[in-house]
Amino acid sequence: MPSHTIWLTYGGGVFKPDEPVDLPEGTRVQVSVWRPPTPEQSARAWEAIRQISESGAFRSGGKKFTRDELHERDTTGRLDDSNPSTNP
């Protein structure tokens, strides 16, 4: 059976699935415990991402295309043969 994600609630010393699980009784499974972030943690993380994005420090290291290169390409990524300004 392929792996999939189910949500569990811990209480009384046992994990209980939040929804019915289609497994035969007695099936052994492996559980990885991951606590979802709190709303405050999520807000701080998104704020950090926003600040990095706005600072311009987020660089891919790839080629920086000129305006003409960006606007004169067809959908295949090749230079437009009909426009002599884009062909060397």
Biopython code that builds the backbone (N, CA, C, O; Angstrom):
import numpy as np
from Bio.PDB.StructureBuilder import StructureBuilder

atoms = [
    (1, "MET", "N", (0.857, -1.183, 0.000)),
    (1, "MET", "CA", (0.000, 0.000, 0.000)),
    (1, "MET", "C", (0.897, 1.238, 0.000)),
    (1, "MET", "O", (1.829, 1.325, 0.800)),
    (2, "PRO", "N", (0.628, 2.183, -0.878)),
    (2, "PRO", "CA", (1.438, 3.408, -0.885)),
    (2, "PRO", "C", (1.201, 4.212, 0.396)),
    (2, "PRO", "O", (0.166, 4.092, 1.052)),
    (3, "SER", "N", (2.182, 5.021, 0.717)),
    (3, "SER", "CA", (2.037, 5.844, 1.922)),
    (3, "SER", "C", (1.081, 7.002, 1.641)),
    (3, "SER", "O", (0.939, 7.451, 0.504)),
    (4, "HIS", "N", (0.451, 7.456, 2.669)),
    (4, "HIS", "CA", (-0.421, 8.626, 2.573)),
    (4, "HIS", "C", (-0.474, 9.290, 3.945)),
    (4, "HIS", "O", (-0.043, 8.714, 4.944)),
    (5, "THR", "N", (-0.994, 10.477, 3.978)),
    (5, "THR", "CA", (-1.025, 11.255, 5.212)),
    (5, "THR", "C", (-2.406, 11.172, 5.844)),
    (5, "THR", "O", (-3.423, 11.355, 5.175)),
    (6, "ILE", "N", (-2.424, 10.895, 7.132)),
    (6, "ILE", "CA", (-3.663, 10.974, 7.907)),
    (6, "ILE", "C", (-3.374, 11.829, 9.131)),
    (6, "ILE", "O", (-2.244, 11.871, 9.617)),
    (7, "TRP", "N", (-4.386, 12.499, 9.619)),
    (7, "TRP", "CA", (-4.246, 13.315, 10.825)),
    (7, "TRP", "C", (-4.697, 12.503, 12.025)),
    (7, "TRP", "O", (-5.712, 11.809, 11.979)),
    (8, "LEU", "N", (-3.922, 12.602, 13.107)),
    (8, "LEU", "CA", (-4.192, 11.887, 14.343)),
    (8, "LEU", "C", (-4.280, 12.874, 15.488)),
    (8, "LEU", "O", (-3.686, 13.951, 15.445)),
    (9, "THR", "N", (-5.028, 12.494, 16.516)),
    (9, "THR", "CA", (-5.086, 13.280, 17.742)),
    (9, "THR", "C", (-4.599, 12.396, 18.873)),
    (9, "THR", "O", (-5.037, 11.254, 19.016)),
    (10, "TYR", "N", (-3.684, 12.934, 19.679)),
    (10, "TYR", "CA", (-3.121, 12.183, 20.794)),
    (10, "TYR", "C", (-3.933, 12.456, 22.057)),
    (10, "TYR", "O", (-4.215, 13.609, 22.385)),
    (11, "GLY", "N", (-4.302, 11.402, 22.756)),
    (11, "GLY", "CA", (-5.034, 11.564, 24.010)),
    (11, "GLY", "C", (-5.105, 10.239, 24.748)),
    (11, "GLY", "O", (-5.271, 9.186, 24.131)),
    (12, "GLY", "N", (-4.982, 10.288, 26.040)),
    (12, "GLY", "CA", (-5.061, 9.076, 26.853)),
    (12, "GLY", "C", (-3.966, 8.074, 26.533)),
    (12, "GLY", "O", (-4.144, 6.872, 26.726)),
    (13, "GLY", "N", (-2.833, 8.565, 26.044)),
    (13, "GLY", "CA", (-1.711, 7.683, 25.754)),
    (13, "GLY", "C", (-1.763, 6.998, 24.398)),
    (13, "GLY", "O", (-0.913, 6.160, 24.097)),
    (14, "VAL", "N", (-2.755, 7.344, 23.571)),
    (14, "VAL", "CA", (-2.854, 6.711, 22.247)),
    (14, "VAL", "C", (-3.129, 7.764, 21.175)),
    (14, "VAL", "O", (-3.682, 8.829, 21.450)),
    (15, "PHE", "N", (-2.729, 7.437, 19.950)),
    (15, "PHE", "CA", (-3.040, 8.266, 18.785)),
    (15, "PHE", "C", (-4.329, 7.748, 18.164)),
    (15, "PHE", "O", (-4.460, 6.551, 17.910)),
    (16, "LYS", "N", (-5.272, 8.634, 17.922)),
    (16, "LYS", "CA", (-6.541, 8.246, 17.307)),
    (16, "LYS", "C", (-6.694, 9.005, 15.991)),
    (16, "LYS", "O", (-6.554, 10.227, 15.956)),
    (17, "PRO", "N", (-6.984, 8.273, 14.898)),
    (17, "PRO", "CA", (-7.168, 8.964, 13.617)),
    (17, "PRO", "C", (-8.387, 9.896, 13.672)),
    (17, "PRO", "O", (-9.405, 9.576, 14.284)),
    (18, "ASP", "N", (-8.255, 11.047, 13.021)),
    (18, "ASP", "CA", (-9.351, 12.010, 13.000)),
    (18, "ASP", "C", (-10.477, 11.565, 12.080)),
    (18, "ASP", "O", (-11.617, 12.002, 12.234)),
    (19, "GLU", "N", (-10.163, 10.697, 11.124)),
    (19, "GLU", "CA", (-11.158, 10.180, 10.182)),
    (19, "GLU", "C", (-10.986, 8.666, 10.086)),
    (19, "GLU", "O", (-9.933, 8.147, 10.457)),
    (20, "PRO", "N", (-11.995, 7.950, 9.598)),
    (20, "PRO", "CA", (-11.842, 6.499, 9.444)),
    (20, "PRO", "C", (-10.660, 6.153, 8.540)),
    (20, "PRO", "O", (-10.379, 6.851, 7.565)),
    (21, "VAL", "N", (-9.973, 5.059, 8.884)),
    (21, "VAL", "CA", (-8.803, 4.610, 8.136)),
    (21, "VAL", "C", (-9.115, 3.235, 7.539)),
    (21, "VAL", "O", (-9.595, 2.341, 8.236)),
    (22, "ASP", "N", (-8.837, 3.080, 6.244)),
    (22, "ASP", "CA", (-9.125, 1.822, 5.554)),
    (22, "ASP", "C", (-7.939, 0.864, 5.688)),
    (22, "ASP", "O", (-7.183, 0.657, 4.739)),
    (23, "LEU", "N", (-7.791, 0.286, 6.882)),
    (23, "LEU", "CA", (-6.725, -0.679, 7.149)),
    (23, "LEU", "C", (-7.306, -1.855, 7.920)),
    (23, "LEU", "O", (-8.191, -1.668, 8.756)),
    (24, "PRO", "N", (-6.821, -3.069, 7.652)),
    (24, "PRO", "CA", (-7.290, -4.208, 8.441)),
    (24, "PRO", "C", (-6.882, -4.065, 9.911)),
    (24, "PRO", "O", (-5.835, -3.494, 10.217)),
    (25, "GLU", "N", (-7.696, -4.573, 10.794)),
    (25, "GLU", "CA", (-7.396, -4.549, 12.224)),
    (25, "GLU", "C", (-6.051, -5.214, 12.472)),
    (25, "GLU", "O", (-5.769, -6.272, 11.909)),
    (26, "GLY", "N", (-5.217, -4.601, 13.311)),
    (26, "GLY", "CA", (-3.921, -5.160, 13.660)),
    (26, "GLY", "C", (-2.788, -4.787, 12.712)),
    (26, "GLY", "O", (-1.653, -5.218, 12.911)),
    (27, "THR", "N", (-3.082, -3.986, 11.672)),
    (27, "THR", "CA", (-2.044, -3.563, 10.725)),
    (27, "THR", "C", (-1.053, -2.653, 11.435)),
    (27, "THR", "O", (-1.439, -1.707, 12.122)),
    (28, "ARG", "N", (0.245, -2.959, 11.257)),
    (28, "ARG", "CA", (1.279, -2.094, 11.826)),
    (28, "ARG", "C", (1.568, -0.974, 10.838)),
    (28, "ARG", "O", (1.637, -1.201, 9.630)),
    (29, "VAL", "N", (1.733, 0.224, 11.353)),
    (29, "VAL", "CA", (2.076, 1.390, 10.536)),
    (29, "VAL", "C", (3.212, 2.139, 11.207)),
    (29, "VAL", "O", (3.453, 1.980, 12.403)),
    (30, "GLN", "N", (3.895, 2.943, 10.444)),
    (30, "GLN", "CA", (4.946, 3.797, 10.990)),
    (30, "GLN", "C", (4.410, 5.221, 11.029)),
    (30, "GLN", "O", (3.844, 5.707, 10.050)),
    (31, "VAL", "N", (4.591, 5.881, 12.157)),
    (31, "VAL", "CA", (4.082, 7.241, 12.336)),
    (31, "VAL", "C", (5.257, 8.185, 12.554)),
    (31, "VAL", "O", (6.125, 7.923, 13.386)),
    (32, "SER", "N", (5.281, 9.282, 11.803)),
    (32, "SER", "CA", (6.240, 10.365, 12.031)),
    (32, "SER", "C", (5.472, 11.515, 12.658)),
    (32, "SER", "O", (4.478, 11.980, 12.099)),
    (33, "VAL", "N", (5.923, 11.970, 13.806)),
    (33, "VAL", "CA", (5.208, 13.038, 14.509)),
    (33, "VAL", "C", (5.729, 14.388, 14.036)),
    (33, "VAL", "O", (6.926, 14.669, 14.102)),
    (34, "TRP", "N", (4.819, 15.204, 13.563)),
    (34, "TRP", "CA", (5.115, 16.549, 13.085)),
    (34, "TRP", "C", (4.003, 17.451, 13.599)),
    (34, "TRP", "O", (2.825, 17.217, 13.330)),
    (35, "ARG", "N", (4.383, 18.466, 14.330)),
    (35, "ARG", "CA", (3.389, 19.410, 14.835)),
    (35, "ARG", "C", (3.264, 20.563, 13.853)),
    (35, "ARG", "O", (4.260, 21.214, 13.538)),
    (36, "PRO", "N", (2.067, 20.823, 13.367)),
    (36, "PRO", "CA", (1.898, 21.976, 12.474)),
    (36, "PRO", "C", (2.291, 23.255, 13.212)),
    (36, "PRO", "O", (2.115, 23.349, 14.426)),
    (37, "PRO", "N", (2.824, 24.242, 12.484)),
    (37, "PRO", "CA", (3.200, 25.501, 13.138)),
    (37, "PRO", "C", (1.969, 26.218, 13.685)),
    (37, "PRO", "O", (0.859, 26.072, 13.172)),
    (38, "THR", "N", (2.195, 26.982, 14.721)),
    (38, "THR", "CA", (1.111, 27.807, 15.260)),
    (38, "THR", "C", (0.851, 28.949, 14.279)),
    (38, "THR", "O", (1.700, 29.243, 13.438)),
    (39, "PRO", "N", (-0.301, 29.590, 14.375)),
    (39, "PRO", "CA", (-0.551, 30.744, 13.509)),
    (39, "PRO", "C", (0.533, 31.826, 13.646)),
    (39, "PRO", "O", (0.887, 32.479, 12.664)),
    (40, "GLU", "N", (1.060, 32.013, 14.873)),
    (40, "GLU", "CA", (2.103, 33.021, 15.086)),
    (40, "GLU", "C", (3.397, 32.616, 14.369)),
    (40, "GLU", "O", (4.057, 33.459, 13.761)),
    (41, "GLN", "N", (3.760, 31.330, 14.438)),
    (41, "GLN", "CA", (4.959, 30.855, 13.749)),
    (41, "GLN", "C", (4.801, 31.015, 12.235)),
    (41, "GLN", "O", (5.736, 31.432, 11.552)),
    (42, "SER", "N", (3.630, 30.687, 11.721)),
    (42, "SER", "CA", (3.383, 30.850, 10.289)),
    (42, "SER", "C", (3.482, 32.313, 9.873)),
    (42, "SER", "O", (4.074, 32.632, 8.842)),
    (43, "ALA", "N", (2.905, 33.193, 10.671)),
    (43, "ALA", "CA", (2.949, 34.625, 10.352)),
    (43, "ALA", "C", (4.393, 35.128, 10.331)),
    (43, "ALA", "O", (4.765, 35.900, 9.448)),
    (44, "ARG", "N", (5.218, 34.694, 11.308)),
    (44, "ARG", "CA", (6.625, 35.121, 11.341)),
    (44, "ARG", "C", (7.377, 34.589, 10.117)),
    (44, "ARG", "O", (8.191, 35.299, 9.528)),
    (45, "ALA", "N", (7.102, 33.346, 9.741)),
    (45, "ALA", "CA", (7.783, 32.766, 8.584)),
    (45, "ALA", "C", (7.416, 33.513, 7.305)),
    (45, "ALA", "O", (8.293, 33.829, 6.501)),
    (46, "TRP", "N", (6.123, 33.800, 7.107)),
    (46, "TRP", "CA", (5.711, 34.531, 5.908)),
    (46, "TRP", "C", (6.277, 35.951, 5.889)),
    (46, "TRP", "O", (6.611, 36.473, 4.825)),
    (47, "GLU", "N", (6.383, 36.567, 7.049)),
    (47, "GLU", "CA", (6.979, 37.913, 7.127)),
    (47, "GLU", "C", (8.450, 37.855, 6.736)),
    (47, "GLU", "O", (8.932, 38.738, 6.027)),
    (48, "ALA", "N", (9.170, 36.830, 7.184)),
    (48, "ALA", "CA", (10.585, 36.686, 6.814)),
    (48, "ALA", "C", (10.722, 36.475, 5.308)),
    (48, "ALA", "O", (11.619, 37.040, 4.682)),
    (49, "ILE", "N", (9.843, 35.668, 4.729)),
    (49, "ILE", "CA", (9.872, 35.443, 3.270)),
    (49, "ILE", "C", (9.591, 36.748, 2.536)),
    (49, "ILE", "O", (10.261, 37.066, 1.553)),
    (50, "ARG", "N", (8.600, 37.508, 3.010)),
    (50, "ARG", "CA", (8.270, 38.787, 2.368)),
    (50, "ARG", "C", (9.460, 39.740, 2.417)),
    (50, "ARG", "O", (9.761, 40.402, 1.424)),
    (51, "GLN", "N", (10.140, 39.817, 3.561)),
    (51, "GLN", "CA", (11.283, 40.719, 3.697)),
    (51, "GLN", "C", (12.427, 40.315, 2.763)),
    (51, "GLN", "O", (13.055, 41.172, 2.140)),
    (52, "ILE", "N", (12.693, 39.020, 2.668)),
    (52, "ILE", "CA", (13.749, 38.556, 1.755)),
    (52, "ILE", "C", (13.378, 38.903, 0.322)),
    (52, "ILE", "O", (14.217, 39.377, -0.444)),
    (53, "SER", "N", (12.126, 38.668, -0.036)),
    (53, "SER", "CA", (11.668, 38.954, -1.394)),
    (53, "SER", "C", (11.795, 40.438, -1.726)),
    (53, "SER", "O", (12.276, 40.794, -2.802)),
    (54, "GLU", "N", (11.372, 41.295, -0.819)),
    (54, "GLU", "CA", (11.417, 42.739, -1.060)),
    (54, "GLU", "C", (12.832, 43.300, -1.025)),
    (54, "GLU", "O", (13.102, 44.343, -1.621)),
    (55, "SER", "N", (13.737, 42.614, -0.331)),
    (55, "SER", "CA", (15.112, 43.117, -0.228)),
    (55, "SER", "C", (15.892, 42.899, -1.517)),
    (55, "SER", "O", (16.929, 43.524, -1.738)),
    (56, "GLY", "N", (15.388, 42.013, -2.364)),
    (56, "GLY", "CA", (16.102, 41.710, -3.597)),
    (56, "GLY", "C", (17.237, 40.732, -3.378)),
    (56, "GLY", "O", (18.025, 40.493, -4.293)),
    (57, "ALA", "N", (17.341, 40.160, -2.191)),
    (57, "ALA", "CA", (18.430, 39.236, -1.879)),
    (57, "ALA", "C", (18.149, 37.831, -2.380)),
    (57, "ALA", "O", (18.992, 36.944, -2.250)),
    (58, "PHE", "N", (16.998, 37.627, -2.939)),
    (58, "PHE", "CA", (16.605, 36.306, -3.421)),
    (58, "PHE", "C", (17.033, 36.177, -4.874)),
    (58, "PHE", "O", (16.297, 36.589, -5.770)),
    (59, "ARG", "N", (18.195, 35.621, -5.120)),
    (59, "ARG", "CA", (18.772, 35.525, -6.456)),
    (59, "ARG", "C", (18.888, 34.066, -6.875)),
    (59, "ARG", "O", (19.313, 33.219, -6.089)),
    (60, "SER", "N", (18.513, 33.779, -8.102)),
    (60, "SER", "CA", (18.585, 32.402, -8.591)),
    (60, "SER", "C", (19.972, 32.054, -9.105)),
    (60, "SER", "O", (20.327, 30.878, -9.177)),
    (61, "GLY", "N", (20.764, 33.065, -9.466)),
    (61, "GLY", "CA", (22.077, 32.802, -10.032)),
    (61, "GLY", "C", (22.028, 32.541, -11.529)),
    (61, "GLY", "O", (23.065, 32.357, -12.167)),
    (62, "GLY", "N", (20.829, 32.526, -12.086)),
    (62, "GLY", "CA", (20.676, 32.284, -13.517)),
    (62, "GLY", "C", (20.934, 33.536, -14.342)),
    (62, "GLY", "O", (21.167, 34.619, -13.804)),
    (63, "LYS", "N", (20.887, 33.366, -15.664)),
    (63, "LYS", "CA", (21.095, 34.480, -16.582)),
    (63, "LYS", "C", (20.028, 35.542, -16.371)),
    (63, "LYS", "O", (18.853, 35.224, -16.190)),
    (64, "LYS", "N", (20.437, 36.791, -16.395)),
    (64, "LYS", "CA", (19.492, 37.901, -16.313)),
    (64, "LYS", "C", (19.207, 38.354, -17.734)),
    (64, "LYS", "O", (20.098, 38.877, -18.403)),
    (65, "PHE", "N", (17.998, 38.167, -18.201)),
    (65, "PHE", "CA", (17.619, 38.538, -19.552)),
    (65, "PHE", "C", (17.353, 40.037, -19.637)),
    (65, "PHE", "O", (16.886, 40.661, -18.684)),
    (66, "THR", "N", (17.659, 40.592, -20.790)),
    (66, "THR", "CA", (17.333, 41.997, -21.033)),
    (66, "THR", "C", (15.843, 42.096, -21.302)),
    (66, "THR", "O", (15.177, 41.084, -21.515)),
    (67, "ARG", "N", (15.320, 43.313, -21.291)),
    (67, "ARG", "CA", (13.902, 43.524, -21.592)),
    (67, "ARG", "C", (13.577, 42.983, -22.965)),
    (67, "ARG", "O", (12.564, 42.308, -23.146)),
    (68, "ASP", "N", (14.436, 43.276, -23.943)),
    (68, "ASP", "CA", (14.185, 42.799, -25.308)),
    (68, "ASP", "C", (14.173, 41.275, -25.367)),
    (68, "ASP", "O", (13.334, 40.690, -26.051)),
    (69, "GLU", "N", (15.087, 40.634, -24.663)),
    (69, "GLU", "CA", (15.113, 39.170, -24.666)),
    (69, "GLU", "C", (13.843, 38.588, -24.040)),
    (69, "GLU", "O", (13.322, 37.574, -24.504)),
    (70, "LEU", "N", (13.359, 39.230, -22.996)),
    (70, "LEU", "CA", (12.153, 38.731, -22.336)),
    (70, "LEU", "C", (10.914, 38.904, -23.197)),
    (70, "LEU", "O", (10.047, 38.030, -23.216)),
    (71, "HIS", "N", (10.818, 40.019, -23.910)),
    (71, "HIS", "CA", (9.592, 40.342, -24.639)),
    (71, "HIS", "C", (9.607, 39.911, -26.097)),
    (71, "HIS", "O", (8.566, 39.967, -26.751)),
    (72, "GLU", "N", (10.728, 39.490, -26.624)),
    (72, "GLU", "CA", (10.798, 39.127, -28.037)),
    (72, "GLU", "C", (10.936, 37.625, -28.259)),
    (72, "GLU", "O", (11.289, 37.198, -29.359)),
    (73, "ARG", "N", (10.669, 36.826, -27.249)),
    (73, "ARG", "CA", (10.756, 35.368, -27.413)),
    (73, "ARG", "C", (9.363, 34.809, -27.686)),
    (73, "ARG", "O", (8.356, 35.312, -27.187)),
    (74, "ASP", "N", (9.340, 33.745, -28.502)),
    (74, "ASP", "CA", (8.058, 33.085, -28.708)),
    (74, "ASP", "C", (7.869, 32.056, -27.586)),
    (74, "ASP", "O", (8.714, 31.952, -26.697)),
    (75, "THR", "N", (6.778, 31.303, -27.620)),
    (75, "THR", "CA", (6.461, 30.392, -26.528)),
    (75, "THR", "C", (7.408, 29.200, -26.448)),
    (75, "THR", "O", (7.437, 28.512, -25.428)),
    (76, "THR", "N", (8.185, 28.940, -27.501)),
    (76, "THR", "CA", (9.130, 27.823, -27.445)),
    (76, "THR", "C", (10.447, 28.247, -26.820)),
    (76, "THR", "O", (11.303, 27.400, -26.566)),
    (77, "GLY", "N", (10.632, 29.545, -26.565)),
    (77, "GLY", "CA", (11.864, 30.022, -25.970)),
    (77, "GLY", "C", (12.929, 30.385, -27.004)),
    (77, "GLY", "O", (14.020, 30.829, -26.646)),
    (78, "ARG", "N", (12.611, 30.198, -28.285)),
    (78, "ARG", "CA", (13.566, 30.569, -29.334)),
    (78, "ARG", "C", (13.383, 32.039, -29.678)),
    (78, "ARG", "O", (12.327, 32.622, -29.434)),
    (79, "LEU", "N", (14.412, 32.617, -30.239)),
    (79, "LEU", "CA", (14.291, 33.998, -30.699)),
    (79, "LEU", "C", (13.317, 34.044, -31.853)),
    (79, "LEU", "O", (13.242, 33.110, -32.651)),
    (80, "ASP", "N", (12.577, 35.123, -31.942)),
    (80, "ASP", "CA", (11.592, 35.313, -33.001)),
    (80, "ASP", "C", (12.317, 35.610, -34.308)),
    (80, "ASP", "O", (12.912, 36.679, -34.448)),
    (81, "ASP", "N", (12.280, 34.679, -35.277)),
    (81, "ASP", "CA", (12.980, 34.840, -36.552)),
    (81, "ASP", "C", (12.437, 35.998, -37.383)),
    (81, "ASP", "O", (13.146, 36.526, -38.240)),
    (82, "SER", "N", (11.182, 36.404, -37.141)),
    (82, "SER", "CA", (10.598, 37.470, -37.939)),
    (82, "SER", "C", (11.016, 38.850, -37.460)),
    (82, "SER", "O", (10.729, 39.838, -38.135)),
    (83, "ASN", "N", (11.683, 38.950, -36.319)),
    (83, "ASN", "CA", (12.073, 40.240, -35.784)),
    (83, "ASN", "C", (13.585, 40.356, -35.841)),
    (83, "ASN", "O", (14.283, 39.758, -35.021)),
    (84, "PRO", "N", (14.113, 41.136, -36.817)),
    (84, "PRO", "CA", (15.569, 41.222, -36.976)),
    (84, "PRO", "C", (16.285, 41.800, -35.755)),
    (84, "PRO", "O", (17.483, 41.571, -35.588)),
    (85, "SER", "N", (15.579, 42.547, -34.897)),
    (85, "SER", "CA", (16.255, 43.135, -33.736)),
    (85, "SER", "C", (16.624, 42.073, -32.699)),
    (85, "SER", "O", (17.453, 42.323, -31.824)),
    (86, "THR", "N", (16.012, 40.885, -32.794)),
    (86, "THR", "CA", (16.326, 39.854, -31.802)),
    (86, "THR", "C", (17.326, 38.821, -32.324)),
    (86, "THR", "O", (17.717, 37.911, -31.594)),
    (87, "ASN", "N", (17.738, 38.962, -33.587)),
    (87, "ASN", "CA", (18.677, 38.022, -34.169)),
    (87, "ASN", "C", (20.017, 38.701, -34.403)),
    (87, "ASN", "O", (20.073, 39.758, -35.032)),
    (88, "PRO", "N", (21.094, 38.111, -33.909)),
    (88, "PRO", "CA", (22.408, 38.725, -34.085)),
    (88, "PRO", "C", (22.860, 38.741, -35.529)),
    (88, "PRO", "O", (23.949, 39.228, -35.830)),
]
sb = StructureBuilder()
sb.init_structure("model")
sb.init_model(0)
sb.init_chain("A")
sb.init_seg("    ")
for serial, (resi, resn, name, xyz) in enumerate(atoms, 1):
    if name == "N":
        sb.init_residue(resn, " ", resi, " ")
    sb.init_atom(name, np.array(xyz, "f"), 0.0, 1.0, " ", f" {name:<3s}", serial, name[0])
structure = sb.get_structure()
